Structures are given as structure tokens and as C-alpha cells.
Amino acid sequence: MASGNVMAFPRPSPLSRHAVLKLGRFSLSLERPLIMGIVNITPDSFSDGGKYLDPGRALDHARQLLDEGADILDIGGESSRPGAGPVTVDEELRRVLPVLEKLVELPVPVSVDTCKPEVMRRALAAGAAMINDIFALRSDGALDAVAGSNAAVCLMHMQGEPRTMQANPRYREAALDLYDYFTERLEVAEAAGLPRRRIAIDPGIGFGKAIAHNQDILHRLALLQGLGCPILLGVSRKSFIAKLSRGEDSAYRLPGSLAAALWGLQSGVQMLRVHDVAETAQAQAVWQALAEGAA
């Protein structure tokens, strides 16, 4: 939209309490917020790089997250932290496939965090129920890879690419620019045969965004509800939490992560992508009980 006037936007209309997200053979109700547990199979992720590079440790961690209350498991073999460089298709597949082939036996959908069409195709063939793409299916062949399956997709917003995205991000108005971006990406996805019941959107907090941009987006998350897709929010342990508080290392950002997650729930998001599943599940349960009691 050309206008920078917030009033030009439709009034946010939360998804129906009976809405579902279709992920392959799974249909997840959005009546309550869903928790996506993160399993990074990488040596250099910003928070837990190297901890789960071994397939056995990654599998144990994934099962622990499931026991703690994860509704979806999200595995990735390439770091997208600020400054990260790309890995080859072969290396990403070497990291991801052995873990994925075991996790698809579990009773929850497994998402694969990748932007490479070949990795998407191989992951979907191995049973992945969702593709979580930081490039929002903009890579050549990515749309076809996902649209030809019955899997879900998460379209994330990112300005630039991981290696340089934090160098000098610029927006007219961050929240409004994201609305325009997702409007275009949803139109492209639907034209390729992806119905909205298989699509989630992620505002990409920290991906090509300065602290003021992150704050603007979080303040106006409700705008994105008008797009008719579940919103996935990923704020867990991110650096903006340190910048808004005391600058702690990523291992000490749990309280801030929970505060930001609960802000997202209050703003209507339907999915939280987190490292700390047990703690998030407890915070969410208390928030939901209090919210329902006040209704």
C-alpha cells in the first residue's frame, strides 16, 4: 500500500476459534496458541550452536521438547543468525535428513527450516509436514517444491540476507511495509496453488531490522491478522531482548523471551517459535487461564 496511514488498513480480524492449520497429514487447531520447539543442527546458531550437531543429541533434544509440550518441531541445518554465511545443499542435507527421518515417526508435525528448494524437496519426500522459509519462497523453484506437496509453509519477512541483513536496515514504516510484503507473497503463493489454510506468516523479528523496527512491528502485530493467516512469532533469546534490558548473553534471555512471547499472545499471534518449551508452555497456560477468566 502506498499510503503510510494506519487507517488505510482493514480492521484486524482474528482467525476463527475453529480455524486450523493444515500440515500434511496433520490438522492443528488454532483455538489455543501453538508452540514450535527449535532444534538447531548447526555449529554456529546464535543461541545453541554446536549443542545438537550430533544426530543422536538432536533426536534426544527433540523428544525432550515434545515431552515438554511442543506442538511442532522445527529442525534446521543452516544458521540464519546475523552475519552467517551459507552452507552447501549437501552439507545441509547431511545434517538434517538423519534427524528428520527419525522425527517423522513422532506424533507431531515436523517443520524444516530451509530456504533451498532441493532441501525442501528432499525434506518433504522424507515426511516433513512444514517448510519454514526465511526467504518466503522467493528462491527459484521454492514455490513449486512446496505447492506440489500437501505440506504447510511459514513465510517469513527478512530484509536482505543473513550475512549482511543487520548492516543498515531501512523502512518507510516497518509494520506497514511488512503488511505490503505479506500481501504480495500470499498472492504469489495462492496463485501457485498454496491455499491460506496451509500458510503461516512470521514477521521476522531481528531479520534485517533495527531495535526501533522490531518495536514498531511488535506494537502493531494485530495489523497482520487482517491477512487471514496464523502468525508465527519468533522472539526467543534474540538480541533485541538484551538491547531492551541489560545486554545479557543469549543463555540469560529467558525472562525477556517470555515477556515478548506473552506480548505476542496478547496481540493475537497463534504460534510461538521457542528454544525453551517447558517454560513457554507454563507461561502460556497461566496467561490463557487468566485471559479466559477475564472474558
N, C-alpha and C positions, 0 to 999 in steps of 0.2 A: 504494500500500500504506500502511495506516495506521501500521504499525509502523516505528520508526526503527532496528530491529535488523538489522544487516547479515546475520545468519544466517538471516533470513526469506527471503532471495533464493536462487533456484536457483544451483547452481554454474555459473560461466561455462563455456559450451561453444563453443569457436571453430568458425567455419564450416569445413566440409569443405574439404580442399585442392582438391577438384574443383568447388567452388561457383563459380557465375558470376553476374554482374550483367547483366541484360537491359536494353539501352538502344536501343530502336527496332530498327534492322537490325543492331545490334552486340551481341555477347555477349562480355564481358570476363572472362577467368579471374581468379579471386582467389587463385590459387596463390602469386603474389607481390604485394606491395603496389603499388597503382596511384598514379600521380602526376597530379594535376589542376593544370594551369597556369592562372594567373589573368590575364585580360585585362580591365582596368577601362576602360570607355569613358565616363569621367566626369571632370568638372573638379575634384572635391573628395574623392576617395577618400583615406584616411589616409596611404597609402604612396606611391602613384604618380599621384595626381590630376592630370589635365591632360596627362600624358605621351602618352596614346594616344587622346585625344578625337577626333583626326583619323582617319577611317576607314582611310586608307592606312597610317598609322603603326600603328594597331591590327592590321591584317592582317599587316604585316611582323613585328610583335612575336609574334603568334600562330604564325606559321610558324617563327619562331626557337625558340619554346618547344617546338614539335613536333620540330624538329631536335635539341633538347637532351634529348629523352626523355619529353615529356608523353604520357600515355595518353589524357587527356581535356582539352579546352579549355573553360574556364568564362568566359563573357563576361557582363558586366553593365553596364547603363546608368544605374543609380541607386546612389549611395553608401549604405552602411549603417553607416558609421563612427559612433561615439558623437557625438550632437548633430546628426546630419544631418537635414535636412528632406526631405519627399517631392518627387518631380518628377511632372509630369503623364504620363498614358499616352502622349500624342502625342510628348512630348519623349523619353521612354524608347524608344519605337519608332523615332524618328528616329535615335537613337544606335546602337541595336542591330541593326536589320534589315539595313542595308547591309553590315555586317561579317559577320553570320550567313549571309547569302545567299552569300557567298564561301567562308566557312569550311566549310560543309557539303559542299563538293567535296573536302575533305581526307579522308584515310583513317582518321580518328579521330572518335569521337563528340564533339559539341559540346553543352555544357550552357549554359543561360541562367539567370543569377542574377536572379530576379524574384519579387515577391510579388503581382503584379497579374494577375488572371485573363485580362484582354484581351491583355496582353502574352504570357502563356503560350500562349493560343490562336494568336496570330499567329506566335509563335516556333515552335511545333510544326508549324504549316502550312508554315513556311519550311524545315523539316528538322531542328530541334533534337531531339537524342536524349535530353535530360535537362532537367528543371526543378529548379533549386536554390533552395529557398524558405525564407527566414529565418522565415516565419510558419507553416511546416509545413502548408500548405494550409488554413489557418484562415479565409482571406478568402472572402467569399461568391462561389461559382462556381468557386473554385480546384480543388476536388476533381473536379468534373465536367470541367473543362478538361483535367486530366491523365489521369483514369481513362478517358476516352473515346479516348485515344491508345494507342500502344504504347511510349511513352517511359518512361524511368525518372524517379524523383523522389528528391531528397535532402530529408528532413525535418529542419530544424534547430530546436534549442531556443533560445528567446530570452525573457527576462522583460521585459515592457514593449515599447517600440518605440524605434527608434534615437535619436530626438530626446531622450528622457528616460531611457533604459534604465540609465544609469550613475548616476542621481541617488541612489538608496538601495536597491540590490537586497537582497532578504531571502529566505532559505531556512530550512526546518527543518534539513535536511541536503542539501547541493547535489546530490551524486551520487545519493542515493536519490530526491530529487524529480525528477531527470531520468529515472530509470528509470520512475517512475509516469507522467510526461508522455509518454514514448515508447510505453509500453504502451497508453495511451489513443489516441494519434494513429495507431498501427499498426492498432488495432481499427477505427477510423473509416475509414482508408484501405482496409483489406481489405473492409469492408462496402460500400464504393463501387466495388469491382471492381479494386483495385490489389493484385496478388499481391506477396508479400515478395521474390520474385526481381527485382522492379523497384524496390525501395526501399532507399535507404541512409539512415543517420541521422548527424547531426552534433551533438555536444554544445554547440556554440556558445560556444567559449571567448571570453570578453570581451564577450559579448552579454547585458547585464543581470547581470553577475557582478563582484563584488569580487575582489581578488587571492586571498583565502582560499578563495573559491568555486572559482576556476579551479584552485587547487592540489588541493582535495579531489576535483574531477572527474577531474583528470589522474592522481591517485594511485589512483583506483578505476575507471579506464576499463574494466577487464575485466568489471565488472558488466554493462555494456551488451551484451556478447557473448551473454548469455543470451537476448536478444531475437531472435536469428536473422537479423540484417541486417548487411551490411557497415557498418563505422563509418568515416565520413569525418572527419578531424581537420584543422582549420584553425587553425594557431598562427603562421603565417608573419608575421614582423615586428610582431606585436601588442604593445600597450603593457605587458602583464604581463611580457614579457621584459625590458623596461627596468626595471620595478619590482623584478625579482628580481636585477638586475645593476647597471649603472652609470647607467641613465637616458638612454642614447643616443637620438638621433633615429632614426626608423624606418629610415632608409637604412643604419644601422650595427647592425642586429639580426640579421644572418645567422647568426653563430655560435650565438646563443641560439635562433634558429629551428630550426637543425639539431639542437641538443641536445633541444629539446622534441619535434621530429618523431621522433627516434630513441627517445625515451622512449615515444612513442605506438606505434611499431612493436614495441617490447619488450612493450607491454601488449596487443598483438594487433590494432591497427587495420589496416584493409585499404586505406585510401585517404588520401592526403595532399594537401591543397589549398595550393599554394605560389606565391609570386612567383618564386623562384629555382630553376628546374627543373634546370639542369645541376648545380648544387651539391648539391641534394637527391638527384638520381639517383646521383651518385657516393657520397654518404654512405650511401644505402640499399644500393647494391651491395656496399660493404665490410661494412656491418652484416649483410646477408643471407649473404655468404660466410662470415663468422665464425660466425654462428649455425648455419649448416648444417655447418660443420666441427666444431662442438662437439657436434653431435647424435650 
